[in-house]
């Protein structure tokens, strides 16, 4: 009897404390919705759940619509302007999209067009895309007013304008999104490597930060219940340029951050429908460094290009040693971004010269000094406004921090000074500073919103970049020349925001003979190399890739000014549907 009572007690305790196993989660179902060769971006699911719109095009991006039931995509827009950020009207009968102005000084325009195509109707001047409220009565978008960025709401026909918030003009803004209950309007803001998502009450007020990544972001969407967002972030990556972007979710109060996707492919521009299905663009990339001649036509130069590396890792930002005997570059081989040096001339020997392992530290562009003594490079933590500028000897020894406020590094011709442009605080102008690498005081060179230095080989002239207009995720830019370096500058060229690479940064590099500045400029979904005469004159295109390509951050000239070395990323993006990912 006593034994029976003991057994009964043990069993009772077992069943009382036994945890019920959680219900099995449904498997994530992956479905590829597009198969164009090229970049299909900014997918938007229609409110009726029957079709997805996206932006795509090898030359000029156009808006397309594909039925989920099947069939070929239908091209909706056909004019010569670029078309970005498609969004649906609540009745699924029409779409809005954004077209930037070809003039860097002017805002772009939000248009509305029937879902099956037709004549677009101009809605509002804007610097980015817009979004309709779920009741279809209001339109939220950004505009410039007296030099300030404003988040505004109007009636659907753009009448009865009401300002929700005035925002710092130092950032790029995009992607307005109404919450499912139309009580909040969210948006993405960012500059350089510092991006986050904010929300403002639909009745106006102070913006509230939702994410605290301080990393590169590429779009977001409200969760279907409005409790938080899903967003695309470079969080967790350790290279600064063209990083792998994964999807994350976070609650409105910033808690509960959860990673949703993993692996080598990137997922950008997520959009979630009322059923909780997640649509996104999946981006696949292949990196290698190439050697391009500059004397021929753009097509001929690509045909005659020679691959320098043959790797599956991220390989970026080449910098040649004096005499072109070795090449420094950034790679995430081994699982973390670090600097490597490769012998040229057939040996193909490689050595690692930095050994960063901290997953919170991302490593940036190396630049070899003209005297061959040093290689400078950049590192950044996500919780800092700027980053550290370092020096290291080519054999990996003598690593030392030059400043904890670096960026945009360029060498003086004698290798004794390093020019940098620290990230300016909100409301402050960018400036160029030069630091003596062997000790001494820093010298302020320019304080007129200048950055991205390129000192001439003779040391007399300084070429630099000045940011001008904000459009979408990017900035319009000007190229200036100043002789002497702190004197009045001459404008050499201006480019609208849609021609400057997003989140890759833009810094000209002067040829050793002093005749050319090499630039990376966007042509639709492709980035190409261009030459700008240092004495002024028309651009000359020196590559024509014809397929979606990005040139990462910075390139390097051969010592005879005959070749340019560039890290080329071949890309392809398709719209995909991920069902059950947000369970």
SEMAR-875396 format. One record per residue (C-alpha): residue in one letter; x, y, z. Coordinates in Angstrom, 3 decimals, m for minus. Layout:
BEGIN
{A {X Y Z}}
...
***
This chain:
BEGIN
{X {0.000 0.000 0.000}}
{X {2.792 2.430 0.949}}
{X {4.701 1.573 m2.259}}
{X {1.579 2.177 m4.340}}
{X {1.071 5.569 m2.685}}
{X {4.688 6.546 m3.409}}
{X {4.344 5.572 m7.082}}
{X {1.067 7.481 m7.353}}
{X {2.702 10.552 m5.832}}
{X {5.638 10.399 m8.207}}
{X {3.330 10.067 m11.202}}
{X {1.166 12.949 m10.002}}
{X {4.221 15.149 m9.600}}
{X {5.481 14.166 m13.031}}
{X {2.253 15.051 m14.790}}
{X {1.828 18.251 m12.759}}
{X {5.272 19.554 m13.740}}
{X {5.372 18.203 m17.255}}
{X {5.505 20.987 m19.839}}
{X {3.204 20.836 m22.786}}
{X {5.224 20.710 m25.991}}
{X {4.696 23.783 m28.147}}
{X {2.676 23.308 m31.264}}
{X {4.785 22.514 m34.287}}
{X {5.426 25.521 m36.514}}
{X {4.434 25.203 m40.128}}
{X {7.451 24.967 m42.438}}
{X {8.479 28.092 m44.300}}
{X {7.384 27.819 m47.925}}
{X {9.628 29.565 m50.478}}
{X {8.262 30.645 m53.863}}
{X {10.186 32.553 m56.529}}
{X {7.837 34.935 m58.347}}
{X {10.114 36.524 m60.973}}
{X {12.951 35.214 m63.095}}
{X {14.216 38.186 m65.104}}
{X {17.974 38.385 m65.536}}
{X {18.590 41.550 m63.579}}
{X {17.319 43.374 m60.513}}
{X {13.669 43.155 m59.472}}
{X {13.292 45.390 m56.423}}
{X {10.752 47.114 m54.158}}
{X {8.023 44.446 m54.345}}
{X {4.564 45.563 m53.188}}
{X {1.688 43.123 m52.755}}
{X {m1.747 44.385 m53.802}}
{X {m4.336 44.777 m51.003}}
{X {m6.523 42.105 m52.622}}
{X {m3.557 39.700 m52.482}}
{X {m3.696 38.877 m56.179}}
{X {m0.694 40.674 m57.673}}
{X {2.754 41.979 m56.800}}
{X {4.261 45.151 m58.280}}
{X {8.004 45.739 m58.506}}
{X {10.626 47.938 m60.158}}
{X {13.001 46.451 m62.724}}
{X {14.933 47.270 m65.869}}
{X {18.437 46.813 m67.283}}
{X {18.511 50.427 m68.430}}
{X {15.748 52.592 m66.993}}
{X {13.862 50.966 m64.089}}
{X {10.160 50.501 m64.913}}
{X {7.172 49.348 m62.861}}
{X {5.907 45.814 m63.521}}
{X {3.000 43.779 m62.142}}
{X {2.807 39.994 m61.839}}
{X {m0.301 37.999 m60.914}}
{X {0.318 35.467 m58.146}}
{X {m1.859 33.014 m60.048}}
{X {0.794 32.932 m62.775}}
{X {1.575 34.315 m66.180}}
{X {4.253 36.709 m67.441}}
{X {4.762 40.074 m65.717}}
{X {3.066 43.094 m67.282}}
{X {5.091 46.286 m67.825}}
{X {3.057 49.216 m66.461}}
{X {5.272 52.245 m67.146}}
{X {7.081 52.967 m70.401}}
{X {8.496 56.491 m70.384}}
{X {12.204 57.320 m70.214}}
{X {12.334 58.402 m66.544}}
{X {13.439 55.997 m63.779}}
{X {10.542 54.537 m61.746}}
{X {10.979 53.543 m58.102}}
{X {9.013 52.552 m54.975}}
{X {5.698 51.256 m56.411}}
{X {2.810 51.147 m53.916}}
{X {m0.825 50.105 m54.364}}
{X {m4.013 52.066 m53.850}}
{X {m6.328 50.337 m51.330}}
{X {m8.741 49.195 m54.051}}
{X {m5.897 47.526 m56.012}}
{X {m7.038 49.436 m59.109}}
{X {m4.025 51.750 m59.355}}
{X {m0.420 52.221 m58.261}}
{X {1.748 55.135 m57.269}}
{X {5.481 55.389 m57.961}}
{X {8.306 57.915 m57.730}}
{X {10.352 59.398 m60.580}}
{X {13.369 61.565 m59.694}}
{X {14.118 64.765 m61.568}}
{X {17.116 64.782 m63.930}}
{X {17.989 68.158 m62.397}}
{X {19.863 67.743 m59.077}}
{X {18.293 70.977 m57.789}}
{X {14.685 69.853 m58.252}}
{X {12.433 67.438 m56.403}}
{X {11.058 64.402 m58.154}}
{X {7.389 63.524 m58.596}}
{X {4.930 60.950 m57.289}}
{X {2.649 59.654 m60.045}}
{X {m0.466 57.475 m60.024}}
{X {m1.164 55.015 m62.848}}
{X {m3.888 52.367 m63.493}}
{X {m2.859 48.863 m62.424}}
{X {m3.025 47.645 m66.030}}
{X {m1.071 50.592 m67.393}}
{X {m2.178 53.811 m69.014}}
{X {m1.486 57.498 m68.676}}
{X {0.175 58.422 m65.367}}
{X {m1.241 61.289 m63.321}}
{X {1.022 63.659 m61.417}}
{X {0.178 63.666 m57.684}}
{X {2.835 65.577 m55.740}}
{X {6.427 66.865 m55.802}}
{X {8.559 64.739 m53.503}}
{X {12.072 63.554 m52.734}}
{X {11.030 59.891 m52.446}}
{X {8.103 57.507 m52.797}}
{X {4.770 57.822 m51.012}}
{X {2.130 55.579 m49.467}}
{X {m1.684 55.606 m49.382}}
{X {m3.480 55.143 m46.069}}
{X {m5.558 51.953 m45.818}}
{X {m8.813 53.902 m46.092}}
{X {m7.537 55.398 m49.343}}
{X {m8.160 58.976 m48.264}}
{X {m4.632 60.171 m47.466}}
{X {m1.182 60.184 m49.035}}
{X {2.038 60.379 m46.951}}
{X {5.327 61.495 m48.503}}
{X {8.435 63.669 m48.071}}
{X {8.993 67.071 m49.582}}
{X {11.529 69.880 m49.454}}
{X {10.314 73.211 m48.104}}
{X {12.653 76.170 m47.651}}
{X {15.631 73.821 m47.560}}
{X {14.069 71.559 m44.907}}
{X {12.769 68.008 m45.209}}
{X {9.135 67.615 m44.214}}
{X {7.016 64.500 m43.728}}
{X {3.548 65.527 m44.886}}
{X {0.082 64.073 m45.367}}
{X {m2.407 65.248 m47.968}}
{X {m5.747 64.156 m49.300}}
{X {m5.502 61.599 m52.074}}
{X {m5.546 64.329 m54.720}}
{X {m2.634 66.070 m52.869}}
{X {m4.862 68.842 m51.484}}
{X {m5.120 69.872 m47.782}}
{X {m1.437 69.457 m47.012}}
{X {m0.575 68.916 m43.347}}
{X {2.952 68.610 m41.940}}
{X {3.553 65.715 m39.549}}
{X {7.216 66.435 m38.791}}
{X {10.140 68.586 m39.836}}
{X {13.230 66.394 m40.109}}
{X {17.023 66.940 m40.038}}
{X {18.249 67.697 m43.567}}
{X {21.480 65.745 m43.043}}
{X {19.861 62.396 m43.936}}
{X {18.286 60.684 m46.898}}
{X {14.634 59.641 m46.403}}
{X {12.440 57.040 m48.029}}
{X {9.722 54.473 m47.685}}
{X {6.771 56.097 m45.907}}
{X {4.423 53.368 m44.618}}
{X {1.063 53.692 m42.845}}
{X {0.531 51.323 m39.922}}
{X {m2.299 48.781 m40.377}}
{X {m4.642 50.927 m38.241}}
{X {m3.519 54.178 m39.970}}
{X {m2.536 55.716 m36.634}}
{X {1.207 55.914 m37.397}}
{X {3.377 56.763 m40.390}}
{X {6.802 55.103 m40.445}}
{X {9.825 55.958 m42.569}}
{X {13.457 55.022 m43.084}}
{X {16.243 57.570 m42.729}}
{X {19.968 57.167 m43.181}}
{X {23.369 58.465 m44.185}}
{X {26.617 56.625 m44.892}}
{X {26.378 53.559 m42.582}}
{X {23.838 54.928 m40.090}}
{X {20.255 53.920 m40.956}}
{X {17.164 53.333 m38.847}}
{X {13.345 53.242 m38.987}}
{X {11.171 55.831 m37.216}}
{X {7.430 56.385 m36.769}}
{X {5.313 59.512 m36.285}}
{X {1.724 59.814 m35.119}}
{X {m0.684 60.448 m38.010}}
{X {m1.790 63.537 m36.111}}
{X {1.798 64.843 m35.942}}
{X {4.434 64.931 m33.225}}
{X {8.004 63.902 m32.502}}
{X {9.403 60.905 m34.422}}
{X {10.003 57.766 m32.346}}
{X {12.889 55.431 m33.228}}
{X {11.845 51.816 m33.809}}
{X {15.166 50.227 m34.778}}
{X {18.538 50.888 m33.211}}
{X {20.795 49.121 m35.670}}
{X {22.907 52.103 m36.838}}
{X {23.645 49.947 m39.858}}
{X {22.745 49.976 m43.550}}
{X {19.026 49.227 m44.044}}
{X {17.215 48.335 m47.273}}
{X {13.502 48.682 m46.629}}
{X {10.950 47.516 m44.070}}
{X {7.258 46.689 m43.656}}
{X {4.716 46.726 m40.849}}
{X {3.769 43.383 m39.371}}
{X {0.163 42.577 m40.212}}
{X {m1.024 43.190 m36.631}}
{X {0.870 46.488 m36.303}}
{X {2.881 45.261 m33.307}}
{X {6.215 45.900 m34.979}}
{X {8.076 45.812 m38.269}}
{X {10.184 43.467 m40.378}}
{X {13.204 45.145 m41.939}}
{X {16.304 44.463 m44.023}}
{X {19.588 45.176 m42.227}}
{X {23.335 44.607 m42.566}}
{X {23.348 43.847 m38.837}}
{X {25.887 41.155 m38.047}}
{X {28.026 41.654 m41.157}}
{X {31.677 42.703 m40.928}}
{X {32.298 44.349 m44.307}}
{X {31.013 47.871 m44.868}}
{X {30.279 47.830 m48.600}}
{X {27.602 45.754 m50.315}}
{X {27.107 43.711 m47.140}}
{X {24.794 40.727 m46.888}}
{X {21.347 42.001 m45.894}}
{X {19.094 39.809 m43.778}}
{X {15.519 40.221 m42.575}}
{X {14.875 40.990 m38.912}}
{X {11.761 41.714 m36.888}}
{X {11.373 44.074 m33.951}}
{X {8.520 45.318 m31.775}}
{X {7.468 48.962 m31.819}}
{X {9.236 49.663 m28.535}}
{X {12.511 48.328 m29.961}}
{X {12.436 45.052 m28.033}}
{X {12.271 41.478 m29.288}}
{X {14.770 41.796 m32.152}}
{X {14.791 38.508 m34.070}}
{X {16.727 37.407 m37.135}}
{X {14.519 35.821 m39.793}}
{X {16.844 34.962 m42.695}}
{X {20.383 33.612 m42.868}}
{X {22.970 32.651 m45.454}}
{X {24.852 34.252 m48.322}}
{X {21.852 35.655 m50.219}}
{X {20.504 39.078 m49.246}}
{X {16.839 39.881 m48.689}}
{X {15.784 43.492 m49.210}}
{X {12.618 45.600 m49.526}}
{X {10.234 43.371 m47.527}}
{X {6.458 43.807 m47.825}}
{X {3.942 41.984 m45.594}}
{X {0.286 41.518 m46.545}}
{X {m2.757 41.274 m44.259}}
{X {m2.368 37.477 m44.101}}
{X {1.198 37.741 m42.795}}
{X {2.794 36.557 m46.040}}
{X {6.188 38.147 m46.647}}
{X {7.378 39.324 m50.051}}
{X {10.958 40.497 m50.642}}
{X {13.717 40.761 m53.208}}
{X {16.343 38.034 m52.876}}
{X {19.725 39.272 m54.090}}
{X {22.559 36.975 m55.095}}
{X {26.039 38.422 m55.597}}
{X {29.382 37.334 m56.966}}
{X {32.526 39.422 m56.271}}
{X {35.911 39.595 m57.945}}
{X {38.586 42.172 m58.698}}
{X {39.188 42.990 m62.365}}
{X {41.788 44.961 m64.309}}
{X {40.194 47.240 m66.925}}
{X {42.012 49.123 m69.705}}
{X {40.814 52.709 m70.116}}
{X {41.912 53.618 m73.651}}
{X {39.268 51.761 m75.673}}
{X {35.498 52.017 m75.982}}
{X {33.320 51.099 m73.015}}
{X {32.372 47.749 m74.549}}
{X {35.916 46.976 m75.686}}
{X {37.363 47.741 m72.237}}
{X {35.002 45.224 m70.622}}
{X {35.832 42.622 m73.266}}
{X {39.569 43.089 m72.677}}
{X {39.304 43.118 m68.877}}
{X {41.355 40.562 m66.944}}
{X {40.186 38.933 m63.691}}
{X {42.672 39.402 m60.853}}
{X {40.943 37.285 m58.188}}
{X {38.887 34.083 m58.403}}
{X {37.114 33.853 m55.052}}
{X {33.710 33.075 m53.594}}
{X {34.154 35.467 m50.645}}
{X {33.436 39.200 m50.690}}
{X {36.484 40.757 m52.395}}
{X {36.413 44.543 m52.521}}
{X {38.220 47.911 m52.692}}
{X {41.562 47.124 m54.369}}
{X {44.570 49.386 m53.775}}
{X {47.829 48.930 m55.688}}
{X {51.256 49.266 m54.107}}
{X {53.787 51.655 m55.682}}
{X {55.134 49.934 m58.780}}
{X {52.050 47.684 m59.046}}
{X {53.809 44.704 m57.496}}
{X {51.134 43.969 m54.886}}
{X {47.440 44.607 m54.332}}
{X {45.714 45.248 m51.001}}
{X {42.011 44.501 m50.715}}
{X {39.169 43.840 m48.274}}
{X {37.770 40.320 m47.951}}
{X {35.537 38.391 m45.567}}
{X {37.390 35.147 m46.241}}
{X {37.520 33.249 m42.961}}
{X {34.225 34.701 m41.732}}
{X {35.241 38.278 m40.878}}
{X {36.171 41.344 m42.927}}
{X {39.958 41.850 m42.969}}
{X {42.741 43.197 m45.176}}
{X {44.693 40.947 m47.490}}
{X {47.657 41.555 m49.793}}
{X {48.119 39.713 m53.064}}
{X {51.324 39.506 m55.118}}
{X {50.774 40.332 m58.784}}
{X {52.664 39.188 m61.866}}
{X {51.588 35.553 m61.877}}
{X {52.496 34.552 m58.333}}
{X {48.971 35.006 m56.931}}
{X {50.342 34.644 m53.388}}
{X {48.046 36.084 m50.705}}
{X {48.662 37.030 m47.095}}
{X {46.308 38.329 m44.431}}
{X {47.584 41.486 m42.714}}
{X {44.775 42.301 m40.245}}
{X {43.122 39.797 m37.953}}
{X {39.957 41.428 m36.654}}
{X {37.602 38.918 m34.995}}
{X {35.122 41.084 m33.083}}
{X {31.720 40.534 m34.730}}
{X {30.703 44.091 m33.784}}
{X {33.543 45.625 m35.801}}
{X {33.183 46.141 m39.558}}
{X {36.293 46.787 m41.659}}
{X {36.514 49.268 m44.528}}
{X {38.557 50.376 m47.506}}
{X {42.379 49.987 m47.551}}
{X {44.483 52.629 m49.341}}
{X {48.209 52.092 m49.955}}
{X {50.456 55.115 m49.351}}
{X {52.453 56.464 m52.339}}
{X {55.758 55.891 m50.490}}
{X {54.820 52.253 m49.855}}
{X {55.322 52.428 m46.068}}
{X {51.713 52.248 m44.886}}
{X {48.247 50.987 m45.699}}
{X {45.415 52.924 m44.112}}
{X {42.031 51.367 m43.407}}
{X {38.779 52.123 m41.600}}
{X {36.819 50.272 m38.897}}
{X {33.431 51.017 m37.381}}
{X {31.270 49.822 m34.518}}
{X {27.466 50.149 m34.857}}
{X {27.147 52.209 m31.674}}
{X {29.501 54.988 m32.845}}
{X {28.770 58.001 m35.035}}
{X {31.976 57.621 m36.984}}
{X {34.853 55.154 m37.043}}
{X {38.572 54.655 m36.530}}
{X {41.248 55.313 m39.148}}
{X {44.220 52.968 m38.848}}
{X {47.687 52.496 m40.291}}
{X {49.389 49.140 m40.801}}
{X {52.625 48.153 m42.497}}
{X {52.269 46.031 m45.657}}
{X {53.628 42.987 m43.802}}
{X {50.894 43.332 m41.131}}
{X {53.141 44.782 m38.435}}
{X {52.996 48.135 m36.663}}
{X {49.218 48.497 m36.638}}
{X {48.248 51.775 m34.985}}
{X {45.191 53.991 m34.770}}
{X {45.674 57.397 m36.367}}
{X {42.321 58.851 m35.241}}
{X {39.002 57.696 m33.837}}
{X {37.165 60.103 m36.162}}
{X {38.127 59.002 m39.675}}
{X {36.661 58.151 m43.070}}
{X {37.098 59.017 m46.780}}
{X {40.873 58.525 m46.596}}
{X {43.250 59.744 m49.315}}
{X {47.035 60.160 m49.281}}
{X {49.162 63.187 m50.053}}
{X {51.565 62.510 m52.972}}
{X {54.540 62.144 m50.608}}
{X {52.731 59.774 m48.226}}
{X {53.329 62.034 m45.233}}
{X {49.737 63.263 m44.811}}
{X {46.425 61.471 m44.759}}
{X {43.303 63.396 m45.780}}
{X {40.066 62.371 m44.037}}
{X {36.476 63.611 m43.775}}
{X {34.890 62.756 m40.405}}
{X {31.132 62.269 m40.438}}
{X {29.603 65.620 m39.494}}
{X {27.161 65.941 m36.615}}
{X {23.550 66.877 m37.390}}
{X {23.336 70.412 m38.722}}
{X {27.095 70.709 m39.236}}
{X {28.953 71.022 m42.544}}
{X {31.333 68.273 m43.659}}
{X {35.020 69.157 m43.602}}
{X {38.345 67.858 m44.834}}
{X {41.242 67.432 m42.425}}
{X {44.763 66.199 m43.080}}
{X {46.745 64.282 m40.456}}
{X {50.537 63.903 m40.308}}
{X {51.208 60.170 m40.157}}
{X {54.517 60.535 m38.301}}
{X {53.148 62.739 m35.539}}
{X {52.114 66.358 m35.216}}
{X {48.994 68.466 m35.321}}
{X {46.065 67.975 m37.680}}
{X {45.370 70.688 m40.271}}
{X {41.852 71.722 m41.242}}
{X {41.830 72.002 m45.041}}
{X {38.212 72.827 m45.894}}
{X {35.027 73.502 m43.905}}
{X {32.614 74.168 m46.800}}
{X {30.715 70.850 m46.735}}
{X {33.530 69.092 m48.576}}
{X {34.415 65.397 m48.322}}
{X {35.881 62.545 m50.353}}
{X {39.342 64.001 m51.092}}
{X {41.507 63.213 m54.129}}
{X {44.821 65.160 m53.968}}
{X {46.503 65.788 m57.332}}
{X {49.856 64.033 m57.904}}
{X {51.689 67.368 m57.900}}
{X {50.122 68.322 m54.561}}
{X {48.822 71.664 m55.849}}
{X {45.142 70.861 m56.437}}
{X {42.614 69.094 m54.257}}
{X {39.586 67.424 m55.850}}
{X {36.641 66.709 m53.582}}
{X {32.938 65.883 m53.388}}
{X {30.082 68.017 m52.101}}
{X {26.657 66.507 m51.361}}
{X {23.709 68.536 m52.628}}
{X {20.147 67.273 m53.127}}
{X {18.459 64.410 m51.247}}
{X {16.348 61.952 m53.230}}
{X {15.085 58.658 m51.828}}
{X {17.937 56.738 m50.257}}
{X {20.692 58.773 m51.957}}
{X {22.258 62.179 m52.523}}
{X {23.033 64.332 m55.521}}
{X {26.724 65.188 m55.755}}
{X {29.132 67.758 m57.141}}
{X {32.819 67.317 m58.010}}
{X {35.017 70.341 m57.235}}
{X {38.673 71.296 m57.739}}
{X {40.546 73.787 m55.550}}
{X {44.012 75.304 m56.159}}
{X {45.427 75.730 m53.579}}
{X {43.646 73.025 m51.588}}
{X {42.079 75.527 m49.180}}
{X {41.259 78.121 m51.835}}
{X {38.117 78.832 m53.885}}
{X {36.858 75.804 m55.790}}
{X {35.801 75.238 m59.390}}
{X {32.770 73.043 m60.178}}
{X {33.726 70.189 m62.528}}
{X {30.537 68.092 m62.626}}
{X {27.121 67.564 m61.000}}
{X {25.151 64.344 m60.698}}
{X {21.546 63.715 m59.561}}
{X {20.963 61.295 m56.689}}
{X {19.718 58.473 m58.898}}
{X {23.146 58.328 m60.600}}
{X {25.192 57.993 m57.402}}
{X {25.705 54.578 m55.773}}
{X {23.547 53.926 m52.698}}
{X {25.380 52.975 m49.499}}
{X {28.574 52.354 m51.435}}
{X {29.862 55.898 m51.056}}
{X {31.345 58.007 m53.815}}
{X {34.959 59.124 m53.930}}
{X {36.885 60.073 m57.082}}
{X {40.424 58.766 m57.556}}
{X {42.909 60.828 m59.558}}
{X {45.159 59.140 m62.134}}
{X {48.944 59.159 m61.510}}
{X {49.455 61.365 m64.586}}
{X {46.997 63.884 m63.099}}
{X {44.732 63.980 m66.168}}
{X {41.647 62.061 m65.020}}
{X {39.318 61.409 m62.120}}
{X {37.754 57.945 m62.212}}
{X {34.151 57.834 m60.965}}
{X {31.545 55.137 m60.370}}
{X {28.087 56.137 m61.632}}
{X {24.767 54.321 m61.786}}
{X {23.201 53.445 m65.149}}
{X {19.822 51.928 m64.276}}
{X {20.604 48.701 m62.427}}
{X {24.272 48.800 m63.448}}
{X {27.256 50.738 m62.133}}
{X {29.886 51.783 m64.679}}
{X {33.263 53.491 m64.612}}
{X {33.616 56.994 m66.043}}
{X {36.547 59.359 m66.520}}
{X {36.243 63.076 m65.785}}
{X {39.030 65.348 m67.093}}
{X {40.725 67.125 m64.195}}
{X {40.790 70.357 m66.221}}
{X {37.057 70.095 m66.896}}
{X {35.133 68.699 m69.843}}
{X {32.684 65.941 m70.742}}
{X {32.596 62.558 m69.050}}
{X {33.957 59.536 m70.883}}
{X {32.385 56.153 m70.135}}
{X {35.044 53.423 m69.939}}
{X {32.915 50.363 m69.085}}
{X {29.564 49.100 m70.291}}
{X {28.668 45.949 m68.409}}
{X {25.146 45.667 m69.788}}
{X {24.013 43.537 m66.851}}
{X {23.381 44.398 m63.190}}
{X {26.779 45.216 m61.727}}
{X {28.045 47.207 m58.771}}
{X {31.588 48.492 m58.313}}
{X {32.359 48.463 m54.606}}
{X {33.326 51.764 m52.956}}
{X {36.755 52.631 m54.416}}
{X {38.996 51.715 m57.350}}
{X {42.744 51.970 m57.988}}
{X {44.860 53.200 m60.917}}
{X {47.889 51.413 m62.299}}
{X {51.062 53.490 m61.955}}
{X {51.138 54.207 m65.712}}
{X {47.484 55.455 m65.752}}
{X {46.600 52.812 m68.347}}
{X {44.461 50.488 m66.202}}
{X {41.890 50.726 m63.438}}
{X {41.490 47.936 m60.886}}
{X {37.927 47.576 m59.572}}
{X {35.987 45.114 m57.439}}
{X {32.994 44.133 m59.543}}
{X {29.889 42.565 m58.060}}
{X {27.608 40.723 m60.477}}
{X {24.092 40.802 m59.069}}
{X {20.696 39.272 m59.691}}
{X {17.541 39.919 m57.659}}
{X {14.196 38.125 m57.860}}
{X {10.936 38.766 m56.052}}
{X {10.178 35.905 m53.689}}
{X {7.315 34.929 m51.362}}
{X {8.105 33.487 m47.924}}
{X {5.007 31.976 m46.345}}
{X {4.989 31.138 m42.594}}
{X {8.281 33.002 m41.981}}
{X {6.610 35.400 m39.530}}
{X {4.921 32.789 m37.325}}
***
